[in-house]
Amino acid sequence: MAREKLGMEAVAEALAGLDGWSLAKDGGSIARSFTFRNFSEAFAFMTRVALAAEKMDHHPDWSNVYKTVNVTLNTHDAGGLTALDFELARKMNRYFDG
């Protein structure tokens, strides 16, 4: 089940294959900053991610200041990280890289 909290070994394994993301000190979320050339590119990225997140019914905690988007992912109802967090993080990386 995608909303089942992952153990620390599974989190470490998933995080190892995820460029740019780091584990929060409490082990309950992952975070990354995305920096773009300008505000328009940052906002376009957020729009694309928002559409994907809505389809997944899994929404990021994020903020945008000019050309930087800061993201934190966790699954609130599971009390930590789930497969959904890593799936959304991979999508974000793909949208950022390409």
SULQUIPE-V471930 format. One record per backbone hydrogen bond with DSSP energy under -0.5 kcal/mol. NH is the residue of the N-H (numbers start at 1). CO is the residue of the C=O. If there is no record, write none. Layout:
BEGIN
NH;CO, NH;CO
END
This chain:
BEGIN
4;1, 6;81, 11;7, 12;8, 13;9, 14;10, 15;11, 16;12, 17;13, 17;14, 18;15, 19;17, 21;18, 22;31, 24;29, 27;24, 30;73, 31;22, 32;71, 34;69, 36;67, 42;38, 43;39, 44;40, 45;41, 46;42, 47;43, 48;44, 49;45, 50;46, 51;47, 52;48, 53;49, 54;50, 55;51, 56;52, 57;53, 58;53, 61;72, 62;60, 63;70, 65;68, 68;65, 69;34, 70;63, 70;68, 71;32, 72;61, 73;30, 75;80, 76;74, 78;75, 79;75, 79;76, 80;75, 83;2, 84;2, 85;82, 86;82, 87;83, 88;84, 89;85, 90;86, 91;87, 92;88, 93;89, 94;90, 95;91, 96;92, 97;93, 98;94
END
